[in-house]
Amino acid sequence: MTKELIFGHQNPDTDAIGTAIAFSYLQNKLGYDTEAVALGNPNDETQCALDKFGFKAPRVVKTVKNEVDSVMLVDHNEPQQSVADIDQVNVSWVVDHHRIMNFNTANPLYYRAEPVGCTSTVVWKMYKENGVEIPANIAGIMLSAIISDTLLLKSPTTTQDDKNAVEFLAKVAGVDYQEYGLSLLKAGTNIASKTEKELINLDAKSFELNGHIVRIAQINTVDLPEAMERKAAFMKEMQNASASDNYEMFMLVITNILDSNSEAIVVGTDECKLLFEKAFDKKLVDSSVALPGVVSRKKQVVPPLTQAFAN
């Protein structure tokens, strides 16, 4: 069987990398020939999970057509979030938990998308459905992905399926998920040693909203006021990125993982800023605004923006 590559989105997080590893193991057990790769280096949180469960980071690829003719996608489907030459290869599988947007293929494919908190939850179901035993290290990396995407089951994206998966996978991995989960999330909040340019690209995705290109980045912290002291520097880098990549709006969401509150910093055109204010029914003050209880880009940020930009 011809080899296929499996990968998550650009600027990969723990779900993108962890689920690629877990899905590759499952597919290989089912007779496919796959390799989990990544579209970027792991962040601190993801590296913590990889180290904990004995994985090396997947190799980073910039293009795929030079290696394979067919690929499998996890944790994304939008072309602008994928590999640069995604339009030059066949997509045979997608496993995701996001909206479906601007996605089309020339050939039929397997597509599995569910409105759960993490793609690894979907893959966990697929292991069960296919009767494939989950090794302890694979269980650990899937557990890490779910903890990351659901903020230890506190995110509004969390479903009963995510909770069931966490309890099951924690037992297989041999860890206390509450204790391990908090240490994992804290590993991703070390922002003091990183530049503003690095931070706005750690976990950032581009979205096309009614013809407007919008960039949304997110940073997790345990000290929101300290992070906001860097606001001017963040804005400068966001403006630079917008100028070079033609973003009409760049939104940075800084989230306190301890109390589930966020602060948004927004740069962009006057039109887009007005649409932002319409989406959240809040006024920007000096390009920023508090967003109490907002932690999920997928459920609490993108949907209201999509609606505001559409009307």
N, C-alpha and C positions, 0 to 999 in steps of 0.2 A: 504494500500500500504506500502511496506517495506521502511523503512527510508534509505535515502542516504545522504552522506556528500558531501559538495561542498567546494573546496579550490583551491587557486592559488599555485604558485611555492614556493620553499624554499626561505628564506630571503625575505619575502614578501614586496612588495612596495604598493603604494596606489591603483594601478590597481588590483593587486592580491587580496587584502583584500576588496576593495570597490566593485569590480565586483562580488566577491563571495557573498557578502551581497545582492547586487541588483539582481543577478541571482537566488539566493535562494528565495527571495520574489516573483519573477516572477513564478518560478517553483511551488511554493506552491499555488499560485493563479490558476495555471493550473492543480492542482490536485495531484501534487507530494508531498511527505513528505521529506523535506530536511532541513539540518542545515548548515549554513555557518561556517566553521572553518578555521584555519590558520596553516601554517607550521612554524610559528615563530611569535615573538612579533612585533607589528607595530613600524616603525621608527618614528622619530619626526614629519615628514611631515604628515604621515598617521594618527598619533595620533591627530594632529591639525585638520584634516578633520573629524575624528570621533567625537571629542569634539564639533566642530562647528555644526554638524548636529545631535547630541544627541545619538550617538551609543556607546555601549560598545565594546571593542575589542573582536573579536571572540576568543573562547577558542583555545588554541594551542594543536595540536595533533602531536605525534611522529609516531604513527602507526594507521591504520584504520581497519585492518582485525578483531581486537578484538571488534569492534563496529558494523560494517556493512559488507555486502557482495558486495555492489555496490557503486560507487562514481561518481561524476561529476567534471570535471576539467575545470578551467578557467585560461586564461593567460599563459598557458604552455601545452606542450604535451610530451616533452622529458623526459624519465624515470629518468635520473640522476638529474633532477630538481624537481622531485615530491616526494611524501611521500616514506619512506623507503620500505614499503611492497606493493607498487603499483602493483607488479606482482602477488599478492595474492588475488586481488579483481577484480570485473568486472567494467570496465569503460563504463558507459551508455551514457554519454554526454561529448563533448569537445566544448568549445567556446574559440577561440583564435585569435591572430593576428600575430603569429610568424611562422617561417618555421616549417615544419613537418619533424622530424628526429628521427629515431630509435623507432617509435611508431607503435605498432601492438596490436590487441586484438583477443581473441578467439571468440567473439560474435559480431554481427552487433551492430552499435551504431549510435547515432545522432552526427554529426560532423559539426561544423560551424566555418569556418576560413575565415577571410577577411583581405586584405592588407591595414588596416587602422591604425591610430595612437594609438588606445587604444581598449582593449577588451570591455570596457564599451560602446563604440560606437556601437559595434555589438549587445550588449544586449539592448541598446536603440532602435535599429531597431526591435528587437524581441518583445519588449513591444508594439511598434506600430503595428506590424504585427498581434499580438494576441489580440489587442484591450484592453490591460490592462492599467489602469490609473496609473501614476507614482506619488506616494506620495512625498511631498516636501523634506522629509529627504532622501529618496532614490534618488531623483533627485540630491540632494546636494552631496551625496557620489559618484555618477556616474560622476557628473561634476568635482569633485576633482580628480578622476582617470584620466579623459581625460586631464585636465590641467597638471597633473603630468607627464603623459607619452609623451605629446606633448610640454612640456615646454611652456605652455600658447600659444599653436598653432604656436610656432616658429620652432619646430623640422621639419626636412625634411620628417618625416613620416606622417606629418599632411595632411589630405585629406579634401575635401569639406564636406564629411559626418561627420568628427570630428567637423568642424566649425558649421555645422547645429545642431549637437547634443549639443554643448556647448551653443549656443544661446537659444535653446529650454529649456534645463535643467536649465540654469541660471534663466530664467523667472519662472519656476515652483518652484525652490528653493528660489526665492526672493532675489538674490544677484547680485551685479555688478561683472561679472566674471573677468574683468580686475583687479579691486581693490582686490577682494578676491584671485584671482589667484596669484598675486605677493606676497601677504602675506603668502599664502600656500607654495609657492616655497621657500621663505626665511626661513620658519620654518624648512625646511629640510637641511639648509646650516650651522647649528650650529655644527661645527666639533671640536671646541676648547676644549669642555668638554669631548670628547671621545678619547679613546686610539687608537693607530694605528691598533691594532688587531680588535677592534670593527668596525672601519671604513672600513677595507677591507672586512668585512663580512656583512655590512649593505645591500648592493645591489650587490650581486655577483652570477654569474651563471657559471656552468661548461658546456663545449661543447666538443664533440668528433669530431675532425677534422682529417679525414683520419687516424684514429688510434691513434692520439695524444690527450691527455686530456689537455685541455686549460681552465684556469679559467680567467674570465673577470669580474672585479669589477668596479663600478663607484661611484664617490662621487661628489655631487654638492656643489658649493661654490660661494661666492661673492668676494672672495679675493684669486685668484690663486697663486700669489707669496707667500702669507703667508702659504698656504697649502703645497707648494713645499719646504718650509723650513724643513718639516718633512720627506723629501724624504728618507734619510738614514734609519730612523725608519720604514717607510713603507716597504722598501726593505727587512729589516730584518724579519719583520712579514710575508711578502710574501714568502720569502725563507723558513721560518719555516713551513708555510702552505703547500708549495710545497713538502717539504720533508716528511711531515706526511701523505699527501693525494695523493702523486704521480702525482702532476701536472707537466707536462713537460714545461709549460709556464704559468706564472701568469702575467696578464696585469691589471694595475690599471689606469683607466681613470678619471682624475680630471677635472671637467667641470665648467667653469664660466657661471652661468645662465644669467648674465647681458649682456655679449657680445658673447655668444655661441662659445667660443673657449675652447679647452681642451689641457691638457698635459698628455702624457702617460708615465707611469713608467713600465718597463718590466724586469722580471727576468725569467730565464729558461735556457735550453740547448742552445749551440751555434747554432745548427740546427734550433731550433725554433726561435731564435732571427733573424737569416738570413731570415727566412720565413716571420717574422713580417716586416722586412725592405722591402722585396719584395712586401708585401701586400699594404704598404702605400707609397712605393717609397721614403722612408726617412731613413736616417742613425740614429741609436741610438747613442747618445753622453752621456757617463757615465750612460747608462741604461735608458735614457729618451729622449723624443722628443716632440716638439710642434705639435699639430694637429688642426690647425685653422679651424673653422667652423664645427668641428666634435662634435656632441652632442648625437647621437643616436647609442647605442650599436647594436640594432636590424638591422638598415639599413646601418650604416656607418662603423661599426667595424666588425661584424660577417661575412657579405658577402665577403669583400676583404680578410679576413683571410681564410675563407673557400676555396676561389679560389686559394690562394697562397699555402695552404697546400695540395690541390688536385693535383697540377701540379708539 
